[in-house]
């Protein structure tokens, strides 16, 4: 267990390189086997994780450039643990459901390299290392969209790259300045997150650094008005690209907000709570309305993702245990549900080569199993109680209710709008008589597709009924982070805000 984090990060990289030696006929089994082993390594990590221990666990630290404080530093806590597991699980599920025949070896190798960068982001405690994994994640996804996407794939891939890369440059400036500030304070260079958490920064300095980091994370989420790259990326990406993009890559932005903005810049975070919350509410309502207007099934789900990410951001900026814990759980649930929905759209696209809602109708007659699984995921997407989608959404809104009941009420309309556009999509696609003869003899889900989708259905129901195994470790780490925020806050207004929204008299 001493080097399990390094093993989790670099096993997909080594396996991906060795994949060039595997034949085309065997590459699918090889890719699924590698992803399964990687997933099991993260389950072993979970088994060995102590949910009641402070700080990071399984820490690995190797000095790389001592003079500039650059180190190979890894660790995991309750905030990052389940995002790592989500990354490996959804990669495995996406590879099981893969139905691409064109140049499949290079696609699978690209997915394994992407998996390496994703888990690297969540496990890095050195910020330079975090940044390298963050940037490297763009390359495999750029290739996946550009090489295996639809007609406008090059435009979509370049737009995805330029948007996310531009924001990352500002984050790099912020990272270097934070390293300089630590050097000015402690006399040595350090880019370690635990070291940075000890810094108490002046309010004005926090504002500028908050802006540099926030913009990079906001583009990755993506927040309004930086969201325009996402519908193109989803619309043109192959199914496996959309699954991984929605399930994990978007969560890198919200993870960055929790890991960096809250503990490092507590006063600036609280200063910007209401403006960011207003943008998040706009995301929720605006994206939901656009989703209702879409005629493409995949675009409905793409805009639905933007709407749901708005709720996650509200939970993060609630700055209390309910909200932040709920937002992290919602990241996981949204990853599972949105990944499943994109995979289901891929299943029907493989049969009909169209995603237009008007082309369907009566699918429940010809594809009853497909309709049933789609219905379960749809209900989870709209936050039906006893499904995984309800837990995180409810906690996020309850958490932010302590900040502003008006904004929470407005955000809650997103649940109603979500039910409207999702049920409308379901009614038009699955109910009624079959009017298009091409839909009459469609084959229902095959064994490969069921093998990918059934585990997702099980998780949606089991974690919707009993979310405690995930919520407890997350909640413990979140509460410790909020205590740190109160200790580091330099303004009285920030301290009072933290105490107020956590409903604890006299401090945390």
C-alpha positions in Angstrom: 0.0 0.0 0.0 3.1 2.3 0.2 3.0 3.2 -3.5 -0.6 2.4 -4.4 -1.2 6.0 -5.6 1.7 5.9 -8.0 0.5 2.5 -9.2 -3.0 3.9 -9.8 -1.7 6.8 -11.8 0.9 5.1 -13.9 -0.6 1.7 -14.5 -2.8 2.9 -17.3 0.1 4.8 -18.9 2.3 1.7 -18.9 -0.6 -0.5 -20.1 -1.4 2.0 -22.8 2.1 2.0 -24.1 2.2 -1.8 -24.1 -1.1 -1.7 -25.9 0.7 -0.9 -29.1 2.1 -4.5 -29.0 -1.4 -6.0 -28.7 -3.2 -7.2 -31.9 -6.4 -5.5 -33.2 -8.4 -8.6 -32.4 -7.4 -8.6 -28.8 -7.2 -4.9 -28.0 -10.8 -4.6 -26.7 -10.3 -7.4 -24.1 -7.0 -5.9 -23.2 -8.4 -2.4 -22.7 -11.3 -3.7 -20.6 -8.9 -5.9 -18.5 -6.6 -3.0 -17.8 -9.5 -0.7 -16.8 -10.9 -3.4 -14.5 -7.5 -3.9 -12.8 -7.2 -0.1 -12.4 -10.7 0.0 -10.9 -9.9 -2.8 -8.5 -6.8 -0.9 -7.3 -9.0 2.1 -6.4 -11.4 -0.3 -4.5 -8.3 -1.5 -2.6 -7.5 2.1 -1.9 -11.0 2.6 -0.5 -10.8 -0.4 1.7 -7.6 0.8 3.2 -8.8 4.4 3.6 -9.6 5.5 7.2 -12.6 7.9 6.9 -12.0 9.2 10.5 -8.4 10.4 10.1 -7.3 14.0 9.6 -5.3 15.1 6.6 -4.2 13.2 3.5 -3.5 9.4 3.5 -1.2 7.1 1.5 1.1 10.2 1.0 4.1 9.8 -1.3 6.7 12.5 -1.4 9.9 12.5 -3.5 12.0 15.7 -4.0 12.4 16.6 -7.6 13.8 20.1 -7.7 14.5 21.1 -4.1 15.7 24.6 -4.8 12.3 25.6 -6.3 10.2 23.3 -4.1 9.0 21.1 -6.9 8.2 17.6 -5.6 6.5 14.4 -6.6 3.8 14.7 -3.9 0.6 12.5 -3.8 -2.2 12.0 -1.3 -5.8 11.3 -1.0 -8.6 12.4 1.4 -12.4 12.1 1.5 -12.8 14.9 -1.0 -10.8 13.2 -3.7 -11.2 9.5 -3.0 -14.5 8.9 -4.7 -13.7 11.1 -7.6 -10.7 8.8 -8.3 -13.0 5.8 -8.0 -15.5 7.5 -10.3 -12.7 8.1 -12.9 -11.6 4.4 -13.0 -15.1 3.0 -12.9 -16.5 5.1 -15.7 -13.5 4.5 -17.8 -14.1 0.7 -17.4 -17.8 1.1 -18.2 -17.1 3.3 -21.2 -14.7 0.7 -22.6 -17.1 -2.2 -22.0 -19.8 -0.2 -23.9 -17.4 0.8 -26.8 -18.9 0.2 -30.2 -16.3 1.8 -32.5 -14.6 -0.2 -35.2 -12.4 2.5 -36.8 -8.8 2.5 -35.5 -10.0 1.0 -32.2 -6.5 0.3 -30.9 -5.4 4.0 -30.9 -8.8 5.0 -29.3 -8.4 2.6 -26.4 -4.8 3.6 -25.9 -5.9 7.3 -25.9 -8.6 6.5 -23.3 -6.1 4.8 -21.0 -3.7 7.8 -21.2 -6.7 10.1 -20.4 -7.5 7.9 -17.4 -3.9 8.4 -16.2 -4.2 12.2 -16.3 -7.6 12.2 -14.6 -6.6 10.3 -11.6 -3.4 12.3 -11.5 -5.3 15.5 -11.1 -7.3 14.1 -8.1 -4.2 12.6 -6.4 -1.7 15.4 -6.8 -0.7 17.4 -3.8 2.1 19.3 -5.6 0.4 22.1 -7.6 2.9 21.9 -10.4 2.2 18.2 -10.7 -1.5 18.9 -10.6 -1.1 21.5 -13.4 0.8 19.0 -15.6 -1.9 16.4 -15.3 -4.5 19.1 -15.8 -2.9 20.2 -19.1 -2.0 16.7 -20.3 -5.7 15.7 -20.0 -6.5 18.0 -22.9 -4.3 16.1 -25.4 -6.1 12.6 -25.3 -9.5 14.2 -25.3 -8.5 16.6 -28.2 -7.5 13.5 -30.1 -10.6 11.5 -29.2 -12.9 14.2 -30.4 -10.8 15.2 -33.5 -10.2 11.6 -34.8 -13.4 9.8 -33.9 -16.0 12.5 -33.8 -18.7 13.6 -36.2 -18.6 16.0 -39.2 -17.6 19.1 -37.3 -15.2 17.3 -35.0 -12.1 19.4 -35.8 -13.9 22.6 -35.0 -15.3 21.1 -31.7 -11.9 19.7 -30.7 -10.1 23.0 -31.3 -12.7 25.0 -29.5 -12.5 22.7 -26.5 -8.7 22.9 -26.4 -8.5 26.7 -26.8 -11.1 27.5 -24.2 -9.7 25.2 -21.5 -6.1 26.0 -22.4 -6.7 29.8 -22.2 -8.0 29.5 -18.7 -5.2 27.3 -17.6 -2.6 29.9 -18.5 -4.1 32.3 -15.9 -4.1 29.5 -13.4 -0.4 29.0 -14.1 0.3 32.6 -13.3 -1.6 32.2 -10.0 0.4 29.1 -9.2 3.7 30.7 -9.7 2.7 33.8 -7.7 1.5 31.6 -4.8 4.9 29.8 -4.9 6.6 33.2 -4.7 4.4 34.3 -1.8 5.2 31.2 0.1 8.9 31.8 -0.5 8.6 35.4 0.7 6.9 34.2 3.9 8.7 31.0 4.7 12.1 31.6 3.0 11.8 28.5 0.8 9.9 27.6 -2.3 7.0 25.2 -2.1 4.2 24.2 -4.3 2.7 21.8 -1.9 -1.1 22.1 -1.2 -0.7 21.3 2.6 2.1 24.0 2.8 -0.1 26.5 0.9 -2.9 25.9 3.3 -0.7 27.3 6.1 -0.4 30.7 4.3 -2.7 33.5 5.6 -2.9 36.0 2.7 -4.1 39.6 2.8 -7.6 40.2 1.5 -6.6 42.1 -1.7 -4.0 39.4 -2.6 -6.7 36.7 -2.1 -9.0 38.5 -4.6 -6.5 38.5 -7.4 -5.4 34.9 -6.9 -9.0 33.8 -6.5 -9.7 35.3 -9.9 -6.8 33.6 -11.6 -7.7 30.1 -10.3 -11.5 30.6 -10.5 -11.5 31.5 -14.2 -9.6 28.2 -15.1 -12.1 26.2 -13.1 -15.1 28.0 -14.4 -14.2 27.3 -18.0 -13.6 23.7 -17.3 -17.0 23.2 -15.5 -18.1 25.1 -17.7 -19.9 28.1 -16.1 -22.0 30.6 -18.0 -20.9 32.5 -20.2 -17.9 30.1 -20.9 -20.2 27.2 -21.6 -20.4 27.4 -25.4 -17.6 24.8 -26.0 -19.4 22.0 -24.2 -22.4 21.4 -26.5 -20.1 21.4 -29.5 -17.7 19.0 -27.8 -20.6 16.6 -26.8 -22.3 16.9 -30.1 -19.3 16.0 -32.1 -17.5 13.6 -29.8 -17.9 9.8 -30.1 -20.0 8.2 -27.4 -17.0 7.2 -25.3 -15.7 10.7 -25.4 -19.0 12.2 -24.2 -19.2 9.6 -21.4 -15.8 10.4 -20.0 -16.1 14.2 -20.6 -19.4 14.4 -18.7 -18.6 11.9 -16.1 -15.1 13.1 -15.0 -13.5 15.9 -17.0 -16.1 18.5 -16.0 -15.7 17.5 -12.4 -12.0 18.5 -12.5 -13.3 22.1 -12.5 -15.6 21.8 -9.5 -12.9 19.7 -7.7 -10.4 22.5 -8.2 -12.9 24.9 -6.6 -13.2 22.8 -3.5 -9.5 21.9 -3.3 -8.0 25.4 -4.0 -10.5 28.2 -3.7 -12.2 27.4 -0.4 -9.1 26.5 1.8 -6.6 28.9 0.2 -8.7 32.0 -0.3 -11.5 31.9 2.3 -12.1 35.6 2.4 -12.2 36.1 -1.3 -14.4 33.0 -1.7 -17.0 34.5 0.7 -16.7 37.9 -0.9 -17.7 36.4 -4.3 -20.4 34.0 -2.9 -23.4 35.9 -4.1 -22.1 36.9 -7.6 -21.0 33.3 -8.3 -24.3 32.0 -6.9 -26.2 34.3 -9.3 -24.2 33.0 -12.3 -24.9 29.5 -11.1 -28.7 30.1 -10.9 -28.5 31.6 -14.4 -26.8 28.3 -15.5 -29.5 26.2 -13.9 -32.4 28.0 -15.5 -30.9 29.2 -18.8 -29.4 25.8 -19.7 -32.6 24.0 -18.7 -34.7 26.2 -21.0 -32.2 25.7 -23.9 -32.4 21.9 -23.2 -36.1 22.0 -23.6 -35.8 23.7 -27.0 -33.3 21.1 -28.4 -34.4 18.6 -31.1 -31.2 16.5 -30.7 -31.3 13.9 -27.9 -27.6 14.3 -27.2 -27.8 18.1 -27.0 -30.7 17.8 -24.4 -28.3 15.8 -22.1 -25.4 18.2 -22.8 -27.4 21.3 -21.7 -28.8 19.3 -18.8 -25.2 18.7 -17.7 -24.6 22.5 -17.6 -27.8 23.0 -15.6 -26.8 20.4 -13.0 -23.3 21.7 -12.7 -24.9 25.0 -11.6 -26.4 23.2 -8.6 -23.0 21.7 -7.8 -21.5 25.2 -7.7 -24.2 26.4 -5.4 -23.4 23.6 -3.0 -19.7 24.4 -3.1 -20.2 28.1 -2.3 -22.7 27.3 0.5 -19.5 27.0 2.6 -21.1 24.6 5.0 -20.9 20.8 5.5 -24.3 20.1 3.9 -23.7 22.1 0.8 -20.1 21.1 0.1 -20.6 17.4 1.0 -23.7 17.4 -1.2 -21.9 19.0 -4.1 -19.1 16.4 -4.0 -21.7 13.6 -3.9 -23.6 15.3 -6.7 -20.3 15.3 -8.7 -20.3 11.5 -8.4 -24.0 11.0 -9.0 -24.0 13.3 -12.0 -21.0 11.5 -13.4 -22.8 8.2 -13.2 -26.1 9.4 -14.5 -24.9 11.6 -17.3 -22.4 9.0 -18.4 -25.2 6.5 -18.6 -27.5 8.8 -20.6 -24.8 9.6 -23.1 -24.2 5.8 -23.4 -27.9 5.2 -24.0 -28.0 7.8 -26.7 -25.0 6.1 -28.3 -26.9 2.8 -28.3 -29.8 4.2 -30.3 -27.4 6.1 -32.6 -25.6 2.9 -33.4 -28.9 1.5 -34.6 -30.5 4.5 -36.4 -27.5 6.8 -37.1 -29.5 9.8 -35.9 -30.1 11.6 -32.6 -33.1 13.6 -33.8 -36.0 13.3 -31.3 -38.5 13.6 -34.2 -37.1 10.4 -35.8 -38.3 8.3 -32.9 -41.5 7.5 -31.1 -42.8 4.2 -29.7 -39.3 2.9 -28.8 -40.8 1.3 -25.7 -42.6 -1.2 -27.9 -39.5 -2.3 -30.0 -36.9 -1.8 -27.2 -38.5 -2.3 -23.8 -35.2 -3.0 -21.9 -33.6 0.1 -23.4 -36.7 2.1 -22.5 -36.7 0.8 -18.9 -33.0 1.6 -18.3 -33.5 5.0 -19.9 -36.4 5.7 -17.7 -34.4 4.9 -14.5 -31.6 7.2 -15.6 -34.0 9.9 -16.5 -35.6 9.8 -13.1 -32.2 9.9 -11.4 -31.4 12.9 -13.6 -34.4 14.9 -12.5 -33.6 14.1 -8.8 -36.4 11.6 -8.0 -36.1 10.5 -4.3 -34.5 7.1 -3.7 -32.3 7.6 -6.8 -28.7 8.8 -6.6 -29.5 12.1 -8.2 -31.7 13.2 -5.3 -29.2 13.0 -2.5 -26.5 15.4 -3.8 -29.0 17.8 -5.3 -31.1 18.0 -2.1 -28.0 18.5 0.1 -26.6 21.2 -2.2 -29.8 23.2 -2.1 -30.3 22.7 1.6 -26.8 23.9 2.2 -27.2 27.1 0.1 -30.6 27.8 1.7 -28.6 29.0 4.8 -26.9 31.6 2.5 -29.9 32.8 0.4 -33.4 31.3 0.4 -34.3 33.4 -2.6 -31.5 32.1 -4.8 -32.1 28.6 -3.6 -35.8 28.9 -4.5 -34.8 30.1 -8.0 -32.3 27.3 -8.4 -35.0 24.8 -7.3 -37.0 25.7 -10.3 -34.3 23.9 -12.3 -35.7 20.7 -10.8 -39.1 21.5 -12.3 -37.6 22.5 -15.6 -35.5 19.4 -15.6 -38.5 17.2 -15.2 -40.3 19.1 -18.0 -37.6 18.7 -20.7 -36.6 15.1 -19.7 -40.2 13.8 -19.5 -41.0 15.6 -22.8 -38.0 13.9 -24.4 -39.1 10.5 -23.0 -42.7 10.9 -24.0 -41.8 11.9 -27.6 -39.1 9.2 -28.0 -40.6 6.2 -26.2 -44.4 6.5 -26.0 -47.1 6.4 -28.5 -47.4 4.4 -31.7 -44.4 3.6 -33.9 -44.8 6.1 -36.8 -41.4 5.6 -38.4 -41.1 2.1 -39.8 -37.3 2.1 -39.2 -38.0 1.9 -35.5 -40.3 -1.1 -35.7 -37.7 -3.8 -35.8 -34.9 -2.3 -33.8 -32.9 -4.7 -31.7 -33.0 -4.3 -28.0 -29.9 -3.9 -25.9 -27.3 -6.6 -26.5 -25.1 -8.4 -23.9 -22.2 -5.9 -24.2 -24.5 -2.9 -23.7 -26.3 -4.5 -20.8 -22.9 -5.3 -19.2 -22.0 -1.6 -19.3 -25.4 -0.2 -18.2 -26.7 -2.6 -15.5 -23.9 -1.7 -13.0 -24.9 1.9 -13.5 -28.5 1.1 -12.8 -27.5 -0.8 -9.6 -25.5 2.2 -8.4 -28.2 4.7 -9.1 -30.7 2.7 -6.9 -28.3 1.4 -4.2 -26.6 4.8 -3.5 -29.9 6.6 -3.8 -31.3 4.4 -1.0 -28.1 4.1 1.1 -25.5 6.9 0.4 -23.9 6.7 3.8 -20.7 4.8 2.7 -19.8 7.8 0.5 -21.2 10.6 2.5 -19.4 9.9 5.8 -15.7 10.1 4.5 -16.6 13.1 2.3 -18.3 14.9 5.2 -15.4 14.3 7.6 -12.9 15.9 5.2 -15.2 18.8 4.3 -15.8 19.7 8.0 -12.0 19.8 8.6 -11.7 22.1 5.6 -14.3 24.5 6.9 -12.6 24.7 10.2 -9.4 25.6 8.3 -11.3 28.3 6.4 -12.4 29.9 9.7 -8.9 29.8 11.1 -7.4 31.4 8.0 -10.0 34.1 7.4 -8.5 37.5 7.9 -11.8 39.6 7.9 -14.4 39.5 10.6 -17.1 39.4 8.0 -15.7 36.1 6.6 -15.5 34.6 10.1 -19.1 35.6 10.9 -20.3 34.3 7.6 -18.7 30.8 8.1 -20.2 30.6 11.6 -23.6 31.7 10.4 -23.9 29.3 7.5 -22.8 26.4 9.6 -25.3 27.2 12.3 -22.9 26.9 15.1 -22.9 29.6 17.8 -19.4 30.8 18.9 -17.4 29.3 16.1 -16.8 25.9 14.6 
